[in-house]
C-alpha cells in the first residue's frame, strides 16, 4: 500500500499543487477543502468537501481515513 497523507486547503491553488506533487511521488492523498473543485482526478486521491469548523464532520473524516490507511504521514 502506498504511504498516505492528508492535505487540507486542497481547493486552493497551493493545495492543488501539493496534491498533484504528492500523487506524482506515489502517495495516496486524502484531500479536503471547503468547496468541490475540478481537482486532478487520480486513483490515488479521495477529495472530501469539509468545513473544518464542524468538529463532528472532522472527527468522522479522520476516523474513516485512519481505518482505510495504515500509514498516515
DSSP file (Angstrom, degrees, kcal/mol; ACC not computed):
  #  RESIDUE AA STRUCTURE BP1 BP2  ACC     N-H-->O    O-->H-N    N-H-->O    O-->H-N    TCO  KAPPA ALPHA  PHI   PSI    X-CA   Y-CA   Z-CA
    1    1 A X              0   0    0      0, 0.0     3,-0.1     0, 0.0     2,-0.1   0.000 360.0 360.0 360.0 138.1    0.0    0.0    0.0
    2    2 A X        -     0   0    0      1,-0.1    69,-0.2    25,-0.1    25,-0.1  -0.374 360.0 -97.7 -67.7 148.4    1.2    3.5   -0.9
    3    3 A X        -     0   0    0     23,-0.2    25,-2.8    67,-0.1     2,-0.3  -0.376  45.4-142.8 -62.1 150.2    2.0    5.8    2.0
    4    4 A X  E     +ab  28  72A   0     67,-1.8    69,-2.4    23,-0.2     2,-0.3  -0.846  20.9 178.5-119.8 153.3   -0.9    8.2    2.7
    5    5 A X  E     -a   29   0A   0     23,-2.0    25,-2.8    -2,-0.3     2,-0.5  -0.975  23.4-128.0-147.4 161.3   -1.2   11.8    3.7
    6    6 A X  E     -a   30   0A   0     -2,-0.3     2,-0.5    23,-0.2    25,-0.2  -0.939  17.9-166.7-113.2 131.8   -3.9   14.4    4.3
    7    7 A X  E     -a   31   0A   0     23,-2.3    25,-2.9    -2,-0.5     3,-0.5  -0.967   3.8-164.3-120.1 116.1   -3.9   17.8    2.6
    8    8 A X  E    S+a   32   0A   0     -2,-0.5    25,-0.2     1,-0.2    23,-0.0  -0.658  74.9  38.2 -92.6 157.2   -6.2   20.5    3.9
    9    9 A X  S >  S+     0   0    0     23,-0.7     3,-1.6    -2,-0.2     6,-0.6   0.747  70.4 149.0  76.9  23.2   -6.9   23.5    1.7
   10   10 A X  T 3   +     0   0    0     22,-2.8    23,-0.2    -3,-0.5    -2,-0.1   0.572  59.8  66.4 -71.4  -8.4   -6.9   21.3   -1.4
   11   11 A X  T 3  S+     0   0    0     21,-0.3    -1,-0.3     4,-0.1    27,-0.1   0.611  90.5  80.3 -86.4 -10.7   -9.4   23.5   -3.1
   12   12 A X  S <> S-     0   0    0     -3,-1.6     4,-2.5     1,-0.1     5,-0.2  -0.384  94.8-104.5 -89.0 171.4   -6.9   26.4   -3.3
   13   13 A X  H  > S+     0   0    0      2,-0.2     4,-1.8     1,-0.2     5,-0.1   0.923 120.1  44.0 -62.7 -46.5   -4.1   26.9   -5.9
   14   14 A X  H  > S+     0   0    0      2,-0.2     4,-2.4     1,-0.2    -1,-0.2   0.931 113.7  50.9 -65.2 -45.2   -1.3   25.9   -3.4
   15   15 A X  H  > S+     0   0    0     -6,-0.6     4,-2.5     1,-0.2    -5,-0.2   0.903 109.4  50.6 -59.6 -42.4   -3.3   22.9   -2.1
   16   16 A X  H  X S+     0   0    0     -4,-2.5     4,-2.3    -7,-0.3    -1,-0.2   0.884 110.1  50.3 -63.4 -38.3   -4.0   21.6   -5.6
   17   17 A X  H  X S+     0   0    0     -4,-1.8     4,-2.3     2,-0.2    -1,-0.2   0.898 110.6  49.2 -65.9 -40.4   -0.3   21.9   -6.4
   18   18 A X  H  X S+     0   0    0     -4,-2.4     4,-2.6     2,-0.2     5,-0.2   0.921 110.2  51.2 -64.3 -44.1    0.6   20.0   -3.3
   19   19 A X  H  X S+     0   0    0     -4,-2.5     4,-2.4     1,-0.2     5,-0.2   0.943 111.4  47.0 -58.1 -49.6   -1.9   17.3   -4.0
   20   20 A X  H  X S+     0   0    0     -4,-2.3     4,-2.3     1,-0.2    -1,-0.2   0.906 112.2  50.1 -60.3 -43.1   -0.5   16.8   -7.6
   21   21 A X  H  X S+     0   0    0     -4,-2.3     4,-1.2     2,-0.2    -1,-0.2   0.912 111.3  48.4 -63.5 -42.5    3.1   16.7   -6.4
   22   22 A X  H  <>S+     0   0    0     -4,-2.6     5,-2.5     2,-0.2     4,-0.3   0.903 111.2  49.8 -66.0 -40.8    2.3   14.1   -3.7
   23   23 A X  H ><5S+     0   0    0     -4,-2.4     3,-1.7     1,-0.2    -1,-0.2   0.920 108.7  53.0 -62.3 -42.8    0.4   11.9   -6.2
   24   24 A X  H 3<5S+     0   0    0     -4,-2.3    -1,-0.2     1,-0.3    -2,-0.2   0.773 106.1  54.5 -63.1 -25.4    3.4   12.2   -8.6
   25   25 A X  T 3<5S-     0   0    0     -4,-1.2    -1,-0.3    -3,-0.3    -2,-0.2   0.434 126.8-100.4 -88.1  -0.2    5.6   11.0   -5.7
   26   26 A X  T < 5S+     0   0    0     -3,-1.7    -3,-0.2     1,-0.3   -23,-0.2   0.589  73.8 141.6  97.0  11.4    3.5    7.9   -5.2
   27   27 A X      < -     0   0    0     -5,-2.5     2,-0.5    -6,-0.1    -1,-0.3  -0.528  52.7-127.8 -83.2 151.7    1.4    8.9   -2.2
   28   28 A X  E     -a    4   0A   0    -25,-2.8   -23,-2.0    -2,-0.2     2,-0.5  -0.885  35.4-150.1 -88.4 129.5   -2.3    8.2   -1.6
   29   29 A X  E     -ac   5  45A   0     15,-3.2    17,-2.4    -2,-0.5     2,-0.8  -0.915  21.8-164.3-115.8 127.0   -3.8   11.6   -0.9
   30   30 A X  E     -ac   6  46A   0    -25,-2.8   -23,-2.3    -2,-0.5     2,-0.4  -0.923  26.7-168.3 -99.5 103.3   -6.8   12.4    1.3
   31   31 A X  E     -ac   7  47A   0     15,-2.5    17,-2.8    -2,-0.8     2,-0.4  -0.799   8.7-173.9-102.4 135.8   -7.6   15.9    0.1
   32   32 A X  E     +ac   8  48A   0    -25,-2.9   -22,-2.8    -2,-0.4   -23,-0.7  -0.977  11.7 154.6-129.1 144.4  -10.0   18.2    2.0
   33   33 A X  E     - c   0  49A   0     15,-1.7    17,-3.0    -2,-0.4     3,-0.0  -0.959  50.7-106.3-156.6 170.0  -11.3   21.6    1.0
   34   34 A X  S    S+     0   0    0     -2,-0.3     2,-0.3    15,-0.2    15,-0.1   0.739  99.6  26.8 -76.2 -23.4  -14.2   24.0    1.6
   35   35 A X  S    S-     0   0    0     13,-0.1     2,-0.2    15,-0.1    15,-0.1  -0.959  85.7-100.5-139.8 155.8  -15.7   23.5   -1.9
   36   36 A X        +     0   0    0     -2,-0.3     2,-0.2    13,-0.1    -2,-0.0  -0.532  48.5 176.1 -71.3 141.1  -15.8   21.0   -4.6
   37   37 A X        -     0   0    0     -2,-0.2     2,-0.2     3,-0.0   -25,-0.1  -0.765  48.1 -96.0-135.1-179.6  -13.3   21.8   -7.4
   38   38 A X        +     0   0    0     -2,-0.2     3,-0.2   -27,-0.1    -2,-0.1  -0.209  63.0 169.7 -90.3  41.5  -12.0   20.4  -10.6
   39   39 A X        -     0   0    0     -2,-0.2     8,-0.1     1,-0.2   -28,-0.1  -0.177  49.2 -76.1 -58.7 147.9   -9.1   18.9   -8.7
   40   40 A X        -     0   0    0    -24,-0.1     2,-0.4     1,-0.1    -1,-0.2  -0.165  50.5-133.6 -44.9 124.0   -6.8   16.5  -10.5
   41   41 A X        +     0   0    0     -3,-0.2     2,-0.3     2,-0.0    -1,-0.1  -0.732  39.0 153.7 -89.3 131.7   -8.6   13.1  -10.7
   42   42 A X    >   -     0   0    0     -2,-0.4     3,-1.2     3,-0.2   -19,-0.0  -0.990  55.9-122.1-153.1 152.7   -6.5   10.1   -9.8
   43   43 A X  T 3  S+     0   0    0     -2,-0.3    -2,-0.0     1,-0.3    -1,-0.0   0.566 114.9  60.1 -72.0  -6.3   -7.0    6.6   -8.4
   44   44 A X  T 3  S+     0   0    0    -16,-0.1   -15,-3.2   -17,-0.0     2,-0.4   0.024  96.3  79.3-105.9  24.9   -4.6    7.8   -5.6
   45   45 A X  E <   -c   29   0A   0     -3,-1.2     2,-0.4   -17,-0.2   -15,-0.2  -0.994  46.9-177.0-139.8 135.8   -6.9   10.6   -4.5
   46   46 A X  E     -c   30   0A   0    -17,-2.4   -15,-2.5    -2,-0.4     2,-0.5  -0.974  17.5-161.2-127.0 119.3  -10.0   11.0   -2.4
   47   47 A X  E     -c   31   0A   0     -2,-0.4     2,-0.4   -17,-0.2   -15,-0.2  -0.852   7.2-173.3-102.0 132.1  -11.4   14.5   -2.2
   48   48 A X  E     -c   32   0A   0    -17,-2.8   -15,-1.7    -2,-0.5     2,-0.6  -0.990  22.2-138.5-126.3 127.3  -13.8   15.5    0.6
   49   49 A X  E     +c   33   0A   0     -2,-0.4     2,-0.4   -17,-0.2   -15,-0.2  -0.758  42.1 167.2 -80.2 120.6  -15.6   18.8    0.8
   50   50 A X        -     0   0    0    -17,-3.0     2,-0.7    -2,-0.6   -15,-0.1  -0.998  40.3-140.8-147.1 135.2  -15.3   19.6    4.5
   51   51 A X    >   -     0   0    0     -2,-0.4     3,-2.2     1,-0.1     7,-0.2  -0.868  15.8-155.3 -94.2 111.5  -15.8   22.5    6.9
   52   52 A X  T 3  S+     0   0    0     -2,-0.7    -1,-0.1     1,-0.3     6,-0.0   0.595  90.8  64.6 -67.4  -9.6  -13.0   22.3    9.4
   53   53 A X  T 3  S+     0   0    0      1,-0.1     2,-1.1     5,-0.0    -1,-0.3   0.535  81.4  87.1 -87.6  -5.9  -15.1   24.3   12.0
   54   54 A X    <>  -     0   0    0     -3,-2.2     4,-2.2     1,-0.2     3,-0.3  -0.773  63.4-170.6 -94.1  93.2  -17.6   21.3   12.1
   55   55 A X  H  > S+     0   0    0     -2,-1.1     4,-2.6     1,-0.2     5,-0.2   0.858  80.5  51.6 -56.9 -43.5  -16.0   19.2   14.7
   56   56 A X  H  > S+     0   0    0      1,-0.2     4,-2.2     2,-0.2    -1,-0.2   0.905 110.9  48.0 -63.0 -42.3  -18.2   16.1   14.2
   57   57 A X  H  > S+     0   0    0     -3,-0.3     4,-2.4     2,-0.2    -1,-0.2   0.894 111.7  50.3 -64.7 -40.2  -17.6   16.1   10.5
   58   58 A X  H  X S+     0   0    0     -4,-2.2     4,-2.4    -7,-0.2     5,-0.2   0.922 110.0  50.0 -64.5 -44.4  -13.8   16.4   11.0
   59   59 A X  H  X S+     0   0    0     -4,-2.6     4,-2.4     1,-0.2    -2,-0.2   0.917 111.8  48.1 -60.2 -43.4  -13.8   13.6   13.6
   60   60 A X  H  X S+     0   0    0     -4,-2.2     4,-2.5     2,-0.2     5,-0.2   0.901 109.7  53.1 -64.7 -40.8  -15.7   11.3   11.1
   61   61 A X  H  X S+     0   0    0     -4,-2.4     4,-2.6     1,-0.2    -2,-0.2   0.945 112.8  43.2 -58.7 -49.3  -13.3   12.2    8.3
   62   62 A X  H  X S+     0   0    0     -4,-2.4     4,-2.7     2,-0.2     5,-0.2   0.885 112.0  53.7 -67.4 -37.9  -10.3   11.3   10.3
   63   63 A X  H  X S+     0   0    0     -4,-2.4     4,-2.0    -5,-0.2    -1,-0.2   0.944 113.0  43.5 -59.3 -48.6  -11.9    8.1   11.7
   64   64 A X  H  X S+     0   0    0     -4,-2.5     4,-1.6     2,-0.2    -2,-0.2   0.914 114.4  50.2 -63.6 -44.3  -12.7    6.9    8.1
   65   65 A X  H  X S+     0   0    0     -4,-2.6     4,-1.3    -5,-0.2    -2,-0.2   0.913 111.1  47.9 -62.5 -43.9   -9.3    7.9    6.8
   66   66 A X  H  < S+     0   0    0     -4,-2.7    -1,-0.2     1,-0.2     3,-0.2   0.879 109.5  53.4 -66.7 -37.5   -7.4    6.1    9.6
   67   67 A X  H  < S+     0   0    0     -4,-2.0    -1,-0.2    -5,-0.2    -2,-0.2   0.841 112.1  45.9 -64.0 -32.1   -9.5    3.0    9.1
   68   68 A X  H  < S+     0   0    0     -4,-1.6     2,-0.4    -5,-0.1    -1,-0.2   0.686 114.8  46.8 -85.1 -19.4   -8.6    3.0    5.4
   69   69 A X     <  -     0   0    0     -4,-1.3     3,-0.2    -3,-0.2   -66,-0.1  -0.934  53.4-162.5-129.6 147.6   -4.9    3.6    5.7
   70   70 A X  S    S+     0   0    0     -2,-0.4    -1,-0.1     1,-0.2     2,-0.1   0.550  87.5  42.3-101.4  -9.4   -2.2    2.1    7.8
   71   71 A X        +     0   0    0    -69,-0.2   -67,-1.8   -66,-0.0     2,-0.4  -0.480  62.9 174.7-140.9  68.6    0.4    4.9    7.4
   72   72 A X  B      b    4   0A   0     -3,-0.2   -67,-0.2     1,-0.1   -69,-0.0  -0.608 360.0 360.0 -71.1 128.7   -0.9    8.4    7.5
   73   73 A X              0   0    0    -69,-2.4   -68,-0.2    -2,-0.4    -1,-0.1   0.372 360.0 360.0-114.0 360.0    2.0   10.8    7.4
